[in-house]
């Protein structure tokens, strides 16, 4: 095993661990935002979770590349019909939160 292979492996492992930790934090942020929006709208967040729909790179307002994530969640107002909402994160900032049948909610 060569030294350069070991350095490359450790760098890839470090990037993978960083991405995993960053993704967990972003998911928690999206889950908290959707829970707060459901509470404020007097509806029930179903399954108490969000799911990652899309992940891509985007330039932020400062011109730097950031990860943009779109999370989906489900909620109900009657207990019979499941509705869909979405949370758009750019980096660690909630940019847009939208709920089906309602208005666009900005943080």
C-alpha angles and dihedrals in degrees: 000000000000126000093241090054090052092049090049092048093050091047091051090047091050092050090048092051091047091051092048093051093044091050092051091052093047091049091052090050092051091047092051092048093050092046091050092048092050091049092050091047092048094239131123121254106223122223089000091249147092130223127217110244102172139005125189144141122266136169114249127218089275092056095249122128113254136174113259116203130187116202126188128207136177129228139169135211098188103028090242106072124054114216129190130234132178138211120202116201126188106193104318096332126100104229101174136006116189130181125198112251091017142076129284108270120209120198 
